Structures are given as C-alpha cells and as structure tokens.
Amino acid sequence: MKKKPAVENISIVKADGTVVPFNAQKIRQSLVRSGATSETIDQVIRNVESRLYQNISTKKLYKIVFSELRKKHPPSAGKYHLKRAIMELGPTGFPFEKYISEVFKAEGYKTQTGKIIMGNCVKHEVDVIAENDAELSMMECKFHGEPGTVCDVKHTLYVSARFQDIERKINVNKPGSKKFKGWLVTNTRMTSDAEQYGICSGLELMSWNFPKGKSLREKINDTGLHPVTCITSLSRAEKNLLLERMVVMCKSLCANPAMLAEIGITQVRTGRILEEAKNICNTKINTK
C-alpha cells in the first residue's frame, strides 16, 4: 500500500489548474474570520489534514473543511461558506445586483436597480444606482457562479467607456453637481491589469478581495450583511424560493420570519433556521 505523503508535501490543484502547496495557515485564517473558536479551529484542521491526499482540488478541500466545521458549529460554517453563498445568488445575476443594492443601502445610499440611462451617445442599462447628498454612483455588477472565473482588463475597459458616456451626458461638472462615480463590482476577483486600468481610469472597483479594507468580503463581514444562501440548514431549493421573493439578506429573514412558512418550512425547522440566521448576521429575530 502506497504511503500517504506528509501534510507539508501535499499539493493542491486550484480551479485554474495551477498547483500550490497545502497551506494550513490559510485555512486557519478563513476559520478565524468565520468566528469559530480556537478549539474548534484546531479540531477542524486536524480532521482536514487526516483526510488530505495528493493533488486534491481546492473544491474538494473546501467541501471537507466546510463539512467538518458544520459538524462543530453551523453558524461559523455559514460564514465560512460566504464566498460560495454569494455564488449561489445566481444563475441570472439579478439577486447579486439586488444584494449589492442592499449593501449600499445599508451605508446610507438611496438605491435603484436595472435602470436604463441615456448616455451622450447611446442608452445604457445600469445594474445599480446608489445616491446620497454628495455622490451619484452607477454600477456594473459582474456575477460569476464558478470559482476561478475573473474579470480581466476587457471588463474594465468596457465598463469605464460606458460610464464615461453617461457622465458626459449628465454634465456633472456644472456647479452644484454631485460627484459621479462609475463602478465595476464582482463577486470573484480581478486580474492585476484590470485593477491597474480601473485605478488609472478613475473607475471604482470592488471585488471579493479588492480594495484592501473595502473589499466585498470585508464589507459583508463588517456589516453582517450575509445573504440567505449562507444558511446551511436551508436546502438549495428553499434558498431559491426566498430569493424569488426578494429575501436576499439573513437580516431580512430575521425581520420577517413568516417568509419561512410561506415557502413551506415547518414550525419545527423554523426555529433552527432562524437561530442560525441570527448567529450568522448578529441580529435579533422579529417576534411580533
């Protein structure tokens, strides 16, 4: 029987085919962000390392970590599941636009989704418009349902040109105008060229891990704006039923628990689901 390689010699195959060494510290950091205790983290990592094999895919590794964490503490598993949970907002992409709208609304902006705006040359469909007293932001939301899919420089070139056309039309340079910002928002990552062009052209960018301190991941964890797709005690079909009813946030579900009965969830399961949702987003359940 072939001897299993030592943990430090295990290689991981990423979604794009590149091979990297197994990194327990990276998993530990993700588990810390999920809110798991030190004891739980140590147990999960020990169990994960016992199940490793050479050239394991990142997808399989993620499933192992998630299953081990879910056994120990479901709310932490829900937070650990965050990146995949955002991907579950598909496949149309509209729930992602709605989700981004809610993120900006929580920061004090008035928001709209799916509006047609006349540019200087042509009309443009704008995914999200966010406005406050000082700013007018228009956003292109690029949703990706698979890990490893990225936004490259073609995306930033295209989006930048669209918003420049709109900016020329609304003539924001006249006295008293709000500051105009065009955005490209994605739930995965951007290539370094895409980031460089966006910064150089004045296009605002937000991806899963960029910019540092204001990335999508950090915004969600800082505000507790976790999507309902994080809730591990809901089936995929049940999550989709909630999304169809525009219940996108865990906080929205906690504020309106009756939505669970509306989609056929029994009273016995409702308590468990709401408790998990409450712990994921650190909010109270509306009992009225």
N, C-alpha and C positions, 0 to 999 in steps of 0.2 A: 504493500500500500504506500502510495506517494506521501511523503511527509509534508504537512501543511507549512508554508513559509512563515517566518516570524512576522509579527504585525508590522514592524518597521520596513519590511521588504515587500509589503503588499502594494500593488499598483491599482489605481482607479482609472476607469475609462470614462471620460466626460461625454456629454451629449454630442459635442462636435467631433469626437473621435480622438482627441488628444489624451495622452496618458500622463497621469500625475501620481506622486506617492500618496498613500493614505496619510491623512493629517487629523489626528485625534483632537488637536487643539482647535481646529476649525469647527469641528462638531461641538466641542465644549462651548465655544463662543456662541454658536447658534442656540444651544440649550440654555445658556445663561440668559440670552435675550428672550427666551420663551417664558422665563420666570420660574423654571424648575429649581428645586433646592439643590445644594451641593451634593447631598447624599443621593438624591435621585439621579443627578448627572453622572456621578461616579458609577452607579449601578447600571445605567443605560450604556455607558461607554464600555464597561466590562462585558456586558451581554453582546453588544455590537461586535466587539473585537473577537469574541468567540465564534461569531457567525461569518467572519470575513473569508474571502477566498481570492485567489489571484485574478486580476483583471475584472473585478466586479464593476458593474456600471454605476454611475452616480445615481441613476434612477432606482436601482435595486438597493443601493446603500441607503438612500433616503427612506425607502419603504421600511427597511429594517429599523432604522433609528426611530421613525415615526411609530411603528408598531410597539417597540419597546417602551417608548415614552408614554404612549397611550395606555399601556397596562398600568403604569405607575401613577400618571396624573393627566386625565383627559384635557383640562383647560390649558395646561402647558403644551400638550400635543396640538391643540387647536392653534395656538400662537406659532408653534414651530412649523405648522402646516401653512403659514401665511402666504408664502410665495406661490405654492400650488393652489391655495384657495383663491388667490386673485386670478389665476389661470382658469379656474372653474367658473368665472363670471361669463365665459363665452357661451356659444361659439360666435354669436352675432357681433359682439363687441359693444352693443348698446349698454348692457349693465355696467361695463367698465367706464363708459362715459358718464353714466349716472353716478357711479361711485366717485369718480374724480370731482364731479359737481358737488357731491356731498362733502368731500374733503375741504374744498374751498369755501363752501357754505359755513362749515364749522369754524373757519378762520375769519368769518365776518363779511364775506362777499355775498352779493346777490348773484344768483347763477341761473343760467338757461342752458338747455341742451338742444342740439340738432337744428340750429337756425341757419337760414340762407342769408348771406350778407353780400351786398353789392360791392365789388372792388372797383378800382379805376378802370380795369379792362373787362373783367368778367365777374359772374356771380360765383360765390364760394359757399360750400356747406361747412359750417363751423361746429365742431363737436360740442365744445363747452365755451360759454361766455361767462366770465366772472368779473364783477364790477364792484368797486367801492367808491368812496368820495374822491380818491386820488388816482385810481388806476382803472384802466379798461383792458382786461386780458382776454385773448381769444386763443383757444387751444385745439390742436390736432392730437387726438388720442390714438396711439398705435397699440392695439391689443394683440398679444401673442399667446396662443394656447399651448405652446410646447416649449420646454426648456431648450436653451441653445439657440433660439431664434433671436436675432438682434436687429436694431435699427442702425443702418450704415449711413455714410455721408450722402447718399442719394435722397434719403428721407429728409435730412436737414436742409439740403439744397431746395427741394420741392416745397417743404413747409415754409421755409424762410421767404421764398418768392411769393407764395400765396398771401402771407401776412403783410409783406411789403406792398402788394397791390391793394389790399384793404386799407392799410394805413394811409396810402396816398389819397384814397377816395374820401376818407373821413376827415382828412386835413387836421390832424391832431396838433399841428404846430401853431394854430391860431391861439391868441391869448385866452387863458382860462380853460384850455382843453385838458382833459385827463391824460396822464401818461399812458401811452399804448404799449402793450406787451404781447408779442406773439409767442406761443409755447408749443413745444413738442413734448408730449408725455407718453411714456411707455411703461409697461409692467415688467419688461425684461431689462436688457442693458443696451448701451450704445457703444459702437466702436470708438476708438480714440480719435479717428478722423471726424466722425460725426460730432463728437463733443467739441473738438477743436474748431470745426466750422461754425457750430452753433454759438460758441463763445465769441468768435471773431465777428460774426454777422449780427450779433445782438439778439439772437433768438434765445429765449428762456428754455432751459432743458430740465426735465425731471425723469429719471429712470429708477430702476429698482435700487441702485446703489450710487446714484449721482444726482446732484452735487453733494459732497460730504456735509452732513449736518442738516440737509434739506431734501434728502432722497425720499422716494416714495416709502421705502421700508421704514425709515426713521420717522416720517410724518405719521404713519399708521401707529407705530409703537408709542410715540409720544402722546398722541391724542386719544388712543383707544378706539379708533375708527376701523375696527376689524369687520370684514364682510361676513355675512351669514354663512358663507361657504367654509369658514373656519370651524364651524361647529361639527365635531366628529360624531355626535350622536344623531345627526340627521343623515338620511340617505341622499345620494346624488339626486334622485327624482324629487325628493322633498325640498331640497335646496332650490331646484329649478322652479318648483311651484311657488316658492317665496319670491324668487327673482321675477317671475312673470307678474306678480302682484306688486312689483316695485319695492319689495322689502329687501334692501341691499345690505344694510348695516345690522350688526348684532344689537347695537343700541336701539335701533328702530323696532326690532323684535321684542326687546325688553320693555319698550314703551307701549307696545301693542300685542300682548301675549295671545289675544283672541285669534290672531292670524294662524296660530298653530291648529286650533280647532277647525278653522276654515279649510285647511288643506288636509284634514282627516287625521290629525295626530291625536292619539288617545290621551285622556287625562293623566294616566299613569306615566306616560313618557314625557308629557309636557313639563312636569316639574324638573325632571333630569335635564332636559334640553335647555330650559330657561336658566337653571343653575349654572350650567356650563357656559352659556352665553354671557351671563352676568360676570363670571370669573374671567372670561376672555377679555371683555371690554371694560371691566371695573366700573360697572354702573348698577343702578338699582332697577328692580322689576316693578312695573306699574301694577299694583294690586287692585286698582279701582275698577 
